[in-house]
Amino acid sequence: MITLKNPLGAVSMTEDYFAELVSQAARSCYGVAGMATAGAAEDLKSLVFGSDFPEKGVRVTQSGGRLTIELHIKVGYGLNIATIVQSITHKVKHEVENATGLKVQRIEVSVDDIVADD
């Protein structure tokens, strides 16, 4: 659970909510071909749940009231990876901070695959 504390109380949000929010923001960026699995646990999950599930390629942690977001993505062949990563970090930070009111401390983007156009 990710928690936002304010003078009136605390609001808790699930990791699935954040995973879907971050995933949708990242996928909407130009050049992102999809989300990649982030390790053996997600590989197993994709076998059970199918190739697409909300938290695929996304990990969100909270420390000291600030969020750290890890993304694993696939990009299109022949595109500028640095530009894609910069676009993703700006878009994800903007979407998360506007939707939740929490501050994003760091976004780590790993390009795990390059996908050729058919």
N, CA, C and O atoms as CSV, one atom per row, in Angstrom:
chain,resi,resn,atom,element,x,y,z
A,1,MET,N,N,0.827,-1.194,0.000
A,1,MET,CA,C,0.000,0.000,0.000
A,1,MET,C,C,0.868,1.253,0.000
A,1,MET,O,O,1.866,1.340,0.714
A,2,ILE,N,N,0.473,2.193,-0.797
A,2,ILE,CA,C,1.116,3.504,-0.832
A,2,ILE,C,C,0.187,4.445,-0.080
A,2,ILE,O,O,-1.013,4.488,-0.353
A,3,THR,N,N,0.741,5.202,0.869
A,3,THR,CA,C,-0.092,6.022,1.737
A,3,THR,C,C,0.249,7.502,1.592
A,3,THR,O,O,1.417,7.890,1.563
A,4,LEU,N,N,-0.795,8.313,1.503
A,4,LEU,CA,C,-0.676,9.764,1.470
A,4,LEU,C,C,-1.298,10.287,2.755
A,4,LEU,O,O,-2.487,10.087,3.004
A,5,LYS,N,N,-0.492,10.955,3.568
A,5,LYS,CA,C,-0.998,11.497,4.837
A,5,LYS,C,C,-1.258,12.982,4.676
A,5,LYS,O,O,-0.467,13.713,4.079
A,6,ASN,N,N,-2.405,13.417,5.231
A,6,ASN,CA,C,-2.755,14.824,5.226
A,6,ASN,C,C,-3.360,15.174,6.578
A,6,ASN,O,O,-3.549,14.277,7.400
A,7,PRO,N,N,-3.672,16.440,6.846
A,7,PRO,CA,C,-4.201,16.824,8.163
A,7,PRO,C,C,-5.527,16.142,8.532
A,7,PRO,O,O,-5.857,16.044,9.714
A,8,LEU,N,N,-6.273,15.679,7.558
A,8,LEU,CA,C,-7.558,15.051,7.826
A,8,LEU,C,C,-7.457,13.538,8.025
A,8,LEU,O,O,-8.423,12.912,8.462
A,9,GLY,N,N,-6.313,12.947,7.715
A,9,GLY,CA,C,-6.158,11.502,7.849
A,9,GLY,C,C,-5.178,10.966,6.822
A,9,GLY,O,O,-4.279,11.671,6.364
A,10,ALA,N,N,-5.369,9.711,6.475
A,10,ALA,CA,C,-4.474,9.057,5.525
A,10,ALA,C,C,-5.292,8.386,4.419
A,10,ALA,O,O,-6.378,7.858,4.658
A,11,VAL,N,N,-4.746,8.424,3.218
A,11,VAL,CA,C,-5.362,7.761,2.077
A,11,VAL,C,C,-4.385,6.692,1.611
A,11,VAL,O,O,-3.222,6.982,1.331
A,12,SER,N,N,-4.864,5.452,1.529
A,12,SER,CA,C,-4.022,4.350,1.074
A,12,SER,C,C,-4.458,3.907,-0.311
A,12,SER,O,O,-5.650,3.786,-0.593
A,13,MET,N,N,-3.471,3.666,-1.176
A,13,MET,CA,C,-3.732,3.224,-2.545
A,13,MET,C,C,-2.945,1.940,-2.783
A,13,MET,O,O,-1.824,1.791,-2.295
A,14,THR,N,N,-3.530,1.029,-3.525
A,14,THR,CA,C,-2.869,-0.248,-3.763
A,14,THR,C,C,-1.767,-0.116,-4.808
A,14,THR,O,O,-1.750,0.826,-5.600
A,15,GLU,N,N,-0.851,-1.077,-4.795
A,15,GLU,CA,C,0.214,-1.108,-5.788
A,15,GLU,C,C,-0.358,-1.346,-7.183
A,15,GLU,O,O,0.199,-0.859,-8.167
A,16,ASP,N,N,-1.466,-2.091,-7.281
A,16,ASP,CA,C,-2.102,-2.332,-8.576
A,16,ASP,C,C,-2.588,-1.030,-9.213
A,16,ASP,O,O,-2.475,-0.851,-10.426
A,17,TYR,N,N,-3.130,-0.119,-8.393
A,17,TYR,CA,C,-3.576,1.174,-8.901
A,17,TYR,C,C,-2.395,1.927,-9.515
A,17,TYR,O,O,-2.479,2.436,-10.632
A,18,PHE,N,N,-1.298,1.987,-8.764
A,18,PHE,CA,C,-0.114,2.691,-9.254
A,18,PHE,C,C,0.464,2.014,-10.485
A,18,PHE,O,O,0.883,2.683,-11.429
A,19,ALA,N,N,0.486,0.691,-10.474
A,19,ALA,CA,C,1.031,-0.043,-11.619
A,19,ALA,C,C,0.241,0.273,-12.883
A,19,ALA,O,O,0.827,0.505,-13.941
A,20,GLU,N,N,-1.065,0.284,-12.781
A,20,GLU,CA,C,-1.904,0.579,-13.948
A,20,GLU,C,C,-1.739,2.033,-14.388
A,20,GLU,O,O,-1.656,2.310,-15.585
A,21,LEU,N,N,-1.690,2.960,-13.436
A,21,LEU,CA,C,-1.501,4.378,-13.748
A,21,LEU,C,C,-0.177,4.605,-14.470
A,21,LEU,O,O,-0.133,5.281,-15.498
A,22,VAL,N,N,0.887,4.046,-13.935
A,22,VAL,CA,C,2.219,4.203,-14.531
A,22,VAL,C,C,2.299,3.511,-15.888
A,22,VAL,O,O,2.850,4.064,-16.840
A,23,SER,N,N,1.750,2.306,-15.976
A,23,SER,CA,C,1.777,1.549,-17.222
A,23,SER,C,C,1.053,2.295,-18.340
A,23,SER,O,O,1.564,2.383,-19.456
A,24,GLN,N,N,-0.122,2.826,-18.052
A,24,GLN,CA,C,-0.883,3.562,-19.065
A,24,GLN,C,C,-0.142,4.817,-19.515
A,24,GLN,O,O,-0.127,5.142,-20.703
A,25,ALA,N,N,0.473,5.521,-18.565
A,25,ALA,CA,C,1.227,6.734,-18.915
A,25,ALA,C,C,2.430,6.383,-19.792
A,25,ALA,O,O,2.705,7.071,-20.775
A,26,ALA,N,N,3.139,5.324,-19.440
A,26,ALA,CA,C,4.325,4.930,-20.207
A,26,ALA,C,C,3.944,4.445,-21.603
A,26,ALA,O,O,4.602,4.795,-22.583
A,27,ARG,N,N,2.889,3.646,-21.697
A,27,ARG,CA,C,2.467,3.108,-22.996
A,27,ARG,C,C,1.995,4.193,-23.949
A,27,ARG,O,O,2.055,4.016,-25.165
A,28,SER,N,N,1.524,5.320,-23.408
A,28,SER,CA,C,1.025,6.390,-24.271
A,28,SER,C,C,2.154,7.209,-24.901
A,28,SER,O,O,1.901,8.039,-25.775
A,29,CYS,N,N,3.379,6.985,-24.471
A,29,CYS,CA,C,4.522,7.722,-25.016
A,29,CYS,C,C,4.958,7.140,-26.359
A,29,CYS,O,O,4.929,5.926,-26.561
A,30,TYR,N,N,5.364,8.024,-27.273
A,30,TYR,CA,C,5.820,7.617,-28.592
A,30,TYR,C,C,7.044,6.717,-28.464
A,30,TYR,O,O,7.965,7.018,-27.705
A,31,GLY,N,N,7.051,5.622,-29.202
A,31,GLY,CA,C,8.193,4.730,-29.241
A,31,GLY,C,C,8.105,3.536,-28.315
A,31,GLY,O,O,8.866,2.581,-28.468
A,32,VAL,N,N,7.190,3.570,-27.355
A,32,VAL,CA,C,7.045,2.444,-26.428
A,32,VAL,C,C,6.200,1.373,-27.107
A,32,VAL,O,O,5.033,1.595,-27.433
A,33,ALA,N,N,6.811,0.207,-27.315
A,33,ALA,CA,C,6.116,-0.894,-27.979
A,33,ALA,C,C,5.355,-1.760,-26.987
A,33,ALA,O,O,4.495,-2.545,-27.388
A,34,GLY,N,N,5.653,-1.631,-25.714
A,34,GLY,CA,C,4.963,-2.404,-24.687
A,34,GLY,C,C,5.789,-2.473,-23.423
A,34,GLY,O,O,6.895,-1.938,-23.348
A,35,MET,N,N,5.235,-3.136,-22.439
A,35,MET,CA,C,5.929,-3.322,-21.171
A,35,MET,C,C,6.610,-4.685,-21.197
A,35,MET,O,O,6.084,-5.634,-21.779
A,36,ALA,N,N,7.768,-4.782,-20.571
A,36,ALA,CA,C,8.526,-6.034,-20.513
A,36,ALA,C,C,8.451,-6.602,-19.100
A,36,ALA,O,O,8.244,-5.862,-18.138
A,37,THR,N,N,8.617,-7.901,-18.979
A,37,THR,CA,C,8.620,-8.517,-17.656
A,37,THR,C,C,9.922,-8.179,-16.951
A,37,THR,O,O,10.975,-8.066,-17.578
A,38,ALA,N,N,9.833,-8.022,-15.648
A,38,ALA,CA,C,10.991,-7.618,-14.847
A,38,ALA,C,C,11.456,-8.763,-13.970
A,38,ALA,O,O,11.424,-8.661,-12.743
A,39,GLY,N,N,11.885,-9.847,-14.583
A,39,GLY,CA,C,12.430,-10.945,-13.799
A,39,GLY,C,C,11.610,-12.211,-13.890
A,39,GLY,O,O,10.577,-12.265,-14.557
A,40,ALA,N,N,12.099,-13.234,-13.197
A,40,ALA,CA,C,11.488,-14.562,-13.256
A,40,ALA,C,C,10.079,-14.592,-12.671
A,40,ALA,O,O,9.214,-15.303,-13.183
A,41,ALA,N,N,9.840,-13.835,-11.612
A,41,ALA,CA,C,8.513,-13.825,-10.997
A,41,ALA,C,C,7.456,-13.310,-11.973
A,41,ALA,O,O,6.360,-13.865,-12.052
A,42,GLU,N,N,7.779,-12.259,-12.709
A,42,GLU,CA,C,6.829,-11.726,-13.686
A,42,GLU,C,C,6.708,-12.634,-14.901
A,42,GLU,O,O,5.643,-12.703,-15.514
A,43,ASP,N,N,7.786,-13.334,-15.260
A,43,ASP,CA,C,7.694,-14.310,-16.350
A,43,ASP,C,C,6.686,-15.395,-15.993
A,43,ASP,O,O,5.869,-15.791,-16.825
A,44,LEU,N,N,6.748,-15.874,-14.756
A,44,LEU,CA,C,5.809,-16.887,-14.289
A,44,LEU,C,C,4.387,-16.342,-14.253
A,44,LEU,O,O,3.441,-17.029,-14.638
A,45,LYS,N,N,4.241,-15.104,-13.789
A,45,LYS,CA,C,2.924,-14.465,-13.740
A,45,LYS,C,C,2.323,-14.337,-15.133
A,45,LYS,O,O,1.116,-14.509,-15.302
A,46,SER,N,N,3.148,-14.036,-16.131
A,46,SER,CA,C,2.626,-13.890,-17.493
A,46,SER,C,C,2.171,-15.231,-18.049
A,46,SER,O,O,1.278,-15.276,-18.895
A,47,LEU,N,N,2.767,-16.316,-17.591
A,47,LEU,CA,C,2.299,-17.642,-17.995
A,47,LEU,C,C,0.925,-17.939,-17.403
A,47,LEU,O,O,0.080,-18.556,-18.052
A,48,VAL,N,N,0.710,-17.496,-16.171
A,48,VAL,CA,C,-0.548,-17.763,-15.478
A,48,VAL,C,C,-1.653,-16.812,-15.936
A,48,VAL,O,O,-2.759,-17.253,-16.248
A,49,PHE,N,N,-1.361,-15.511,-15.979
A,49,PHE,CA,C,-2.380,-14.500,-16.277
A,49,PHE,C,C,-2.446,-14.081,-17.732
A,49,PHE,O,O,-3.312,-13.288,-18.099
A,50,GLY,N,N,-1.572,-14.580,-18.555
A,50,GLY,CA,C,-1.517,-14.147,-19.941
A,50,GLY,C,C,-0.413,-13.131,-20.127
A,50,GLY,O,O,0.298,-12.784,-19.184
A,51,SER,N,N,-0.278,-12.666,-21.336
A,51,SER,CA,C,0.855,-11.801,-21.655
A,51,SER,C,C,0.743,-10.396,-21.089
A,51,SER,O,O,1.742,-9.678,-21.039
A,52,ASP,N,N,-0.442,-9.984,-20.662
A,52,ASP,CA,C,-0.609,-8.624,-20.176
A,52,ASP,C,C,-1.365,-8.616,-18.860
A,52,ASP,O,O,-2.478,-9.134,-18.766
A,53,PHE,N,N,-0.747,-8.022,-17.842
A,53,PHE,CA,C,-1.389,-7.835,-16.547
A,53,PHE,C,C,-0.964,-6.471,-16.016
A,53,PHE,O,O,0.083,-5.963,-16.419
A,54,PRO,N,N,-1.748,-5.860,-15.119
A,54,PRO,CA,C,-1.526,-4.447,-14.754
A,54,PRO,C,C,-0.116,-4.116,-14.264
A,54,PRO,O,O,0.432,-3.078,-14.636
A,55,GLU,N,N,0.469,-4.963,-13.453
A,55,GLU,CA,C,1.758,-4.619,-12.874
A,55,GLU,C,C,2.956,-5.094,-13.694
A,55,GLU,O,O,4.087,-5.071,-13.208
A,56,LYS,N,N,2.719,-5.518,-14.916
A,56,LYS,CA,C,3.796,-6.005,-15.775
A,56,LYS,C,C,4.797,-4.886,-16.058
A,56,LYS,O,O,4.446,-3.850,-16.622
A,57,GLY,N,N,6.045,-5.111,-15.659
A,57,GLY,CA,C,7.101,-4.160,-15.937
A,57,GLY,C,C,7.121,-2.925,-15.071
A,57,GLY,O,O,7.861,-1.985,-15.362
A,58,VAL,N,N,6.319,-2.898,-13.999
A,58,VAL,CA,C,6.232,-1.711,-13.151
A,58,VAL,C,C,6.431,-2.107,-11.693
A,58,VAL,O,O,5.851,-3.082,-11.216
A,59,ARG,N,N,7.256,-1.339,-10.997
A,59,ARG,CA,C,7.426,-1.532,-9.556
A,59,ARG,C,C,7.454,-0.156,-8.920
A,59,ARG,O,O,8.250,0.698,-9.310
A,60,VAL,N,N,6.587,0.060,-7.940
A,60,VAL,CA,C,6.500,1.352,-7.253
A,60,VAL,C,C,6.766,1.126,-5.771
A,60,VAL,O,O,6.129,0.280,-5.144
A,61,THR,N,N,7.707,1.881,-5.212
A,61,THR,CA,C,7.985,1.811,-3.781
A,61,THR,C,C,7.918,3.213,-3.198
A,61,THR,O,O,8.147,4.204,-3.891
A,62,GLN,N,N,7.598,3.275,-1.904
A,62,GLN,CA,C,7.494,4.552,-1.216
A,62,GLN,C,C,8.500,4.591,-0.080
A,62,GLN,O,O,8.624,3.639,0.690
A,63,SER,N,N,9.213,5.698,0.014
A,63,SER,CA,C,10.182,5.878,1.093
A,63,SER,C,C,10.168,7.346,1.502
A,63,SER,O,O,10.436,8.230,0.688
A,64,GLY,N,N,9.858,7.592,2.748
A,64,GLY,CA,C,9.836,8.971,3.237
A,64,GLY,C,C,8.820,9.845,2.547
A,64,GLY,O,O,9.053,11.042,2.382
A,65,GLY,N,N,7.694,9.282,2.137
A,65,GLY,CA,C,6.647,10.053,1.485
A,65,GLY,C,C,6.900,10.343,0.010
A,65,GLY,O,O,6.116,11.050,-0.623
A,66,ARG,N,N,7.987,9.804,-0.546
A,66,ARG,CA,C,8.306,10.007,-1.965
A,66,ARG,C,C,8.339,8.660,-2.668
A,66,ARG,O,O,8.661,7.641,-2.058
A,67,LEU,N,N,8.008,8.660,-3.945
A,67,LEU,CA,C,7.908,7.425,-4.718
A,67,LEU,C,C,9.130,7.185,-5.587
A,67,LEU,O,O,9.711,8.115,-6.146
A,68,THR,N,N,9.503,5.927,-5.687
A,68,THR,CA,C,10.505,5.484,-6.643
A,68,THR,C,C,9.810,4.518,-7.589
A,68,THR,O,O,9.184,3.555,-7.145
A,69,ILE,N,N,9.915,4.768,-8.884
A,69,ILE,CA,C,9.228,3.971,-9.893
A,69,ILE,C,C,10.266,3.297,-10.784
A,69,ILE,O,O,11.168,3.949,-11.309
A,70,GLU,N,N,10.125,1.983,-10.948
A,70,GLU,CA,C,10.986,1.222,-11.850
A,70,GLU,C,C,10.138,0.716,-13.005
A,70,GLU,O,O,9.083,0.120,-12.791
A,71,LEU,N,N,10.594,0.952,-14.227
A,71,LEU,CA,C,9.875,0.534,-15.429
A,71,LEU,C,C,10.762,-0.351,-16.293
A,71,LEU,O,O,11.963,-0.112,-16.414
A,72,HIS,N,N,10.166,-1.367,-16.887
A,72,HIS,CA,C,10.834,-2.225,-17.862
A,72,HIS,C,C,9.994,-2.161,-19.128
A,72,HIS,O,O,8.826,-2.549,-19.131
A,73,ILE,N,N,10.607,-1.661,-20.219
A,73,ILE,CA,C,9.841,-1.413,-21.437
A,73,ILE,C,C,10.475,-2.078,-22.651
A,73,ILE,O,O,11.625,-2.516,-22.626
A,74,LYS,N,N,9.677,-2.135,-23.714
A,74,LYS,CA,C,10.131,-2.533,-25.043
A,74,LYS,C,C,9.974,-1.301,-25.929
A,74,LYS,O,O,8.974,-0.589,-25.836
A,75,VAL,N,N,10.966,-1.051,-26.791
A,75,VAL,CA,C,10.898,0.112,-27.680
A,75,VAL,C,C,10.951,-0.337,-29.135
A,75,VAL,O,O,11.375,-1.452,-29.440
A,76,GLY,N,N,10.518,0.539,-30.017
A,76,GLY,CA,C,10.556,0.260,-31.441
A,76,GLY,C,C,11.958,0.402,-31.994
A,76,GLY,O,O,12.733,1.244,-31.541
A,77,TYR,N,N,12.279,-0.425,-32.974
A,77,TYR,CA,C,13.597,-0.423,-33.614
A,77,TYR,C,C,13.843,0.886,-34.355
A,77,TYR,O,O,12.948,1.407,-35.021
A,78,GLY,N,N,15.047,1.409,-34.236
A,78,GLY,CA,C,15.449,2.585,-34.993
A,78,GLY,C,C,15.078,3.908,-34.354
A,78,GLY,O,O,15.291,4.961,-34.956
A,79,LEU,N,N,14.533,3.881,-33.164
A,79,LEU,CA,C,14.138,5.119,-32.504
A,79,LEU,C,C,15.194,5.545,-31.489
A,79,LEU,O,O,15.981,4.722,-31.019
A,80,ASN,N,N,15.207,6.818,-31.158
A,80,ASN,CA,C,16.165,7.363,-30.207
A,80,ASN,C,C,15.735,6.984,-28.790
A,80,ASN,O,O,14.754,7.513,-28.268
A,81,ILE,N,N,16.469,6.073,-28.180
A,81,ILE,CA,C,16.101,5.547,-26.860
A,81,ILE,C,C,16.174,6.630,-25.789
A,81,ILE,O,O,15.311,6.680,-24.912
A,82,ALA,N,N,17.169,7.486,-25.839
A,82,ALA,CA,C,17.302,8.546,-24.840
A,82,ALA,C,C,16.088,9.479,-24.857
A,82,ALA,O,O,15.608,9.896,-23.803
A,83,THR,N,N,15.603,9.800,-26.037
A,83,THR,CA,C,14.429,10.667,-26.164
A,83,THR,C,C,13.184,9.972,-25.627
A,83,THR,O,O,12.359,10.596,-24.959
A,84,ILE,N,N,13.048,8.687,-25.917
A,84,ILE,CA,C,11.897,7.927,-25.426
A,84,ILE,C,C,11.903,7.882,-23.899
A,84,ILE,O,O,10.870,8.097,-23.266
A,85,VAL,N,N,13.056,7.606,-23.313
A,85,VAL,CA,C,13.173,7.518,-21.854
A,85,VAL,C,C,12.881,8.874,-21.218
A,85,VAL,O,O,12.202,8.938,-20.193
A,86,GLN,N,N,13.377,9.947,-21.801
A,86,GLN,CA,C,13.102,11.287,-21.277
A,86,GLN,C,C,11.605,11.597,-21.331
A,86,GLN,O,O,11.050,12.155,-20.384
A,87,SER,N,N,10.963,11.240,-22.424
A,87,SER,CA,C,9.527,11.444,-22.576
A,87,SER,C,C,8.741,10.659,-21.517
A,87,SER,O,O,7.795,11.173,-20.919
A,88,ILE,N,N,9.151,9.414,-21.300
A,88,ILE,CA,C,8.478,8.573,-20.311
A,88,ILE,C,C,8.623,9.155,-18.910
A,88,ILE,O,O,7.645,9.223,-18.165
A,89,THR,N,N,9.822,9.573,-18.547
A,89,THR,CA,C,10.024,10.084,-17.187
A,89,THR,C,C,9.189,11.341,-16.929
A,89,THR,O,O,8.611,11.491,-15.852
A,90,HIS,N,N,9.124,12.238,-17.909
A,90,HIS,CA,C,8.309,13.446,-17.737
A,90,HIS,C,C,6.829,13.106,-17.642
A,90,HIS,O,O,6.129,13.607,-16.763
A,91,LYS,N,N,6.349,12.252,-18.548
A,91,LYS,CA,C,4.923,11.905,-18.580
A,91,LYS,C,C,4.498,11.166,-17.323
A,91,LYS,O,O,3.475,11.503,-16.727
A,92,VAL,N,N,5.272,10.154,-16.904
A,92,VAL,CA,C,4.923,9.361,-15.727
A,92,VAL,C,C,4.935,10.230,-14.477
A,92,VAL,O,O,4.020,10.150,-13.657
A,93,LYS,N,N,5.960,11.058,-14.326
A,93,LYS,CA,C,6.028,11.935,-13.155
A,93,LYS,C,C,4.817,12.865,-13.107
A,93,LYS,O,O,4.187,13.019,-12.060
A,94,HIS,N,N,4.502,13.471,-14.221
A,94,HIS,CA,C,3.354,14.388,-14.288
A,94,HIS,C,C,2.049,13.675,-13.946
A,94,HIS,O,O,1.268,14.166,-13.131
A,95,GLU,N,N,1.812,12.526,-14.560
A,95,GLU,CA,C,0.559,11.786,-14.332
A,95,GLU,C,C,0.423,11.342,-12.876
A,95,GLU,O,O,-0.639,11.511,-12.278
A,96,VAL,N,N,1.481,10.778,-12.302
A,96,VAL,CA,C,1.418,10.276,-10.928
A,96,VAL,C,C,1.237,11.416,-9.937
A,96,VAL,O,O,0.406,11.320,-9.034
A,97,GLU,N,N,1.992,12.484,-10.087
A,97,GLU,CA,C,1.873,13.602,-9.148
A,97,GLU,C,C,0.523,14.286,-9.241
A,97,GLU,O,O,-0.018,14.711,-8.220
A,98,ASN,N,N,-0.043,14.407,-10.450
A,98,ASN,CA,C,-1.365,15.021,-10.585
A,98,ASN,C,C,-2.482,14.121,-10.078
A,98,ASN,O,O,-3.451,14.612,-9.499
A,99,ALA,N,N,-2.366,12.816,-10.285
A,99,ALA,CA,C,-3.427,11.894,-9.889
A,99,ALA,C,C,-3.430,11.605,-8.393
A,99,ALA,O,O,-4.485,11.333,-7.820
A,100,THR,N,N,-2.259,11.659,-7.751
A,100,THR,CA,C,-2.184,11.218,-6.358
A,100,THR,C,C,-1.787,12.298,-5.367
A,100,THR,O,O,-2.119,12.197,-4.186
A,101,GLY,N,N,-1.092,13.320,-5.813
A,101,GLY,CA,C,-0.591,14.332,-4.884
A,101,GLY,C,C,0.725,13.948,-4.238
A,101,GLY,O,O,1.287,14.735,-3.475
A,102,LEU,N,N,1.233,12.750,-4.526
A,102,LEU,CA,C,2.519,12.305,-4.000
A,102,LEU,C,C,3.644,12.779,-4.904
A,102,LEU,O,O,3.444,12.946,-6.108
A,103,LYS,N,N,4.808,12.995,-4.346
A,103,LYS,CA,C,5.965,13.426,-5.113
A,103,LYS,C,C,6.768,12.218,-5.582
A,103,LYS,O,O,6.960,11.257,-4.837
A,104,VAL,N,N,7.232,12.281,-6.821
A,104,VAL,CA,C,8.065,11.224,-7.384
A,104,VAL,C,C,9.520,11.624,-7.175
A,104,VAL,O,O,9.959,12.680,-7.630
A,105,GLN,N,N,10.258,10.764,-6.480
A,105,GLN,CA,C,11.663,11.030,-6.214
A,105,GLN,C,C,12.537,10.623,-7.390
A,105,GLN,O,O,13.439,11.360,-7.788
A,106,ARG,N,N,12.261,9.424,-7.953
A,106,ARG,CA,C,13.111,8.902,-9.003
A,106,ARG,C,C,12.321,7.953,-9.894
A,106,ARG,O,O,11.444,7.225,-9.428
A,107,ILE,N,N,12.646,7.974,-11.187
A,107,ILE,CA,C,12.076,7.024,-12.139
A,107,ILE,C,C,13.235,6.340,-12.844
A,107,ILE,O,O,14.078,6.999,-13.453
A,108,GLU,N,N,13.273,5.020,-12.760
A,108,GLU,CA,C,14.312,4.233,-13.411
A,108,GLU,C,C,13.673,3.476,-14.566
A,108,GLU,O,O,12.747,2.691,-14.362
A,109,VAL,N,N,14.164,3.710,-15.776
A,109,VAL,CA,C,13.616,3.062,-16.958
A,109,VAL,C,C,14.663,2.111,-17.525
A,109,VAL,O,O,15.787,2.514,-17.825
A,110,SER,N,N,14.278,0.843,-17.667
A,110,SER,CA,C,15.150,-0.162,-18.286
A,110,SER,C,C,14.542,-0.575,-19.612
A,110,SER,O,O,13.385,-0.989,-19.674
A,111,VAL,N,N,15.329,-0.461,-20.673
A,111,VAL,CA,C,14.885,-0.922,-21.985
A,111,VAL,C,C,15.328,-2.375,-22.108
A,111,VAL,O,O,16.519,-2.659,-22.239
A,112,ASP,N,N,14.368,-3.291,-22.066
A,112,ASP,CA,C,14.658,-4.722,-22.046
A,112,ASP,C,C,14.560,-5.383,-23.417
A,112,ASP,O,O,15.042,-6.501,-23.596
A,113,ASP,N,N,13.945,-4.711,-24.385
A,113,ASP,CA,C,13.780,-5.329,-25.691
A,113,ASP,C,C,13.577,-4.245,-26.746
A,113,ASP,O,O,13.021,-3.181,-26.472
A,114,ILE,N,N,14.036,-4.538,-27.940
A,114,ILE,CA,C,13.804,-3.678,-29.095
A,114,ILE,C,C,12.970,-4.476,-30.078
A,114,ILE,O,O,13.351,-5.576,-30.477
A,115,VAL,N,N,11.828,-3.917,-30.469
A,115,VAL,CA,C,10.869,-4.622,-31.302
A,115,VAL,C,C,10.910,-4.050,-32.718
A,115,VAL,O,O,10.786,-2.841,-32.910
A,116,ALA,N,N,11.082,-4.920,-33.699
A,116,ALA,CA,C,11.098,-4.486,-35.095
A,116,ALA,C,C,9.669,-4.395,-35.613
A,116,ALA,O,O,8.815,-5.204,-35.249
A,117,ASP,N,N,9.415,-3.408,-36.462
A,117,ASP,CA,C,8.100,-3.269,-37.087
A,117,ASP,C,C,7.911,-4.396,-38.093
A,117,ASP,O,O,8.860,-4.816,-38.756
A,118,ASP,N,N,6.689,-4.876,-38.200
A,118,ASP,CA,C,6.390,-5.945,-39.179
A,118,ASP,C,C,6.081,-5.379,-40.529
A,118,ASP,O,O,5.809,-6.130,-41.466
